[in-house]
């Protein structure tokens, strides 16, 4: 252990700079993080955390609740506006509240090793702050909606900032106190995961605020990344596509002529290389519209037309 008296001025300055950054982020983010309860005060334990994203009381969360309390002592009744199990996100609203929202960042700009600060209410301890770094990017998290539908949330953020039960729904902020992730899971000692805040997540949250649900287009395939043959990779200028591993009977994919073993290389003009690329394109606007898929089948490129339906 380094003695304070023998620490050089440069080391002390570095430690102080780190502390200054973390405390600054905490001061700016803490007022926008709520502790959620499944019952009113005195009638139930904490249910997790939520983050204020609009001045009129909309909060991004990860589950149902009946009340939300803030570090300044205020408490509001809360109604769940909508939930989307396939993205592990929900929108709630603090009734009659005027609140200071957190600033929204963009997780697509994160780098491994970057400082992050987690704010939430683990184990019932409200207003808790931990810090760490981005340990990894591009992780996947499997989700299910209870109706047999499974999905992988792509580009999950891995961090070593300490997360515990009750942190779910809390904020993961960058050094400028911008919300770049919503804490979602404790995967192990020193390993926490967060849903990234990016254009895809913001579209999901907007749909939940507007409609209370997220409408998704459905093709009816299970797929995974497959490397392209070298000649085709050179021709297309990309290394991989999405291999169709299973086609659901009676699905739009089956009706459009997709077969197991086909490799989807593009949807319309958009290249796809992994299942997440395809998932991101299955938005509400695609429902009921013809969609051209470029397929590699037996070393030949063909085009198939499918009409996605709404994911029920």
Helices and strands as residue ranges (DSSP letters): G 4-6, H 9-29, G 30-32, E 33-37, E 46-52, E 58-61, E 67-69, E 75-84, E 89-94, E 103-104, G 107-109, E 115-120, G 122-124, E 128-144, E 150-159, E 171-173, E 178-188, E 191-196, H 199-211, E 217-218, E 221-227, H 230-236, E 240-247, H 252-255, E 263-267, E 270-271, H 275-281, G 284-286, E 290-297, E 300-307, E 309-310
